[in-house]
Amino acid sequence: MAASDLDRTDLLLLAELQRNGRLTNADLAERVHLSPSACLRRVQRLERDGVITGYRAELGAEHLGLGLQAFVRVQLKHHDSAAVAGFATLVNGWDEVVACHALTGDMDYLLQVVVRDLEHFSRFLLDRLLNQPAVDDVNSSFVLRTVKADRGLPLPR
């Protein structure tokens, strides 16, 4: 489904669900001025078409003992398909990596890493990341303060 196929009501539904994915269908229907059955049909269509890809809880890292966040830029030694696929497999197996993006520019990947403390980060960096033969260079930056966190995607107006 293309963005141009979304009407005003679809966009209202998406905005409400991005703000609060736990809304009941009845509450959601009331907020977007639909009957509950019409609301449910639209949400199911948005899910089926891949516009809504899932639901999840947002967790407070500090309440889970995860007090350190870092962004790690990674350069690979080789860029053939085997090296790229191998690195992707490794990253997907590391719980500390909560996001990984392939980049253009001077570095190949940007990892978002969340760990307990500096000691945990040091073990992750030395024992896992730098221990990989495919990794050529790594540059890390620690988060001092989060100014704006992920609050959903910007929706067309």
Order of alpha helices (4+ residues) and beta strands (2+ residues): alpha-alpha-alpha-beta-alpha-beta-beta-alpha-beta
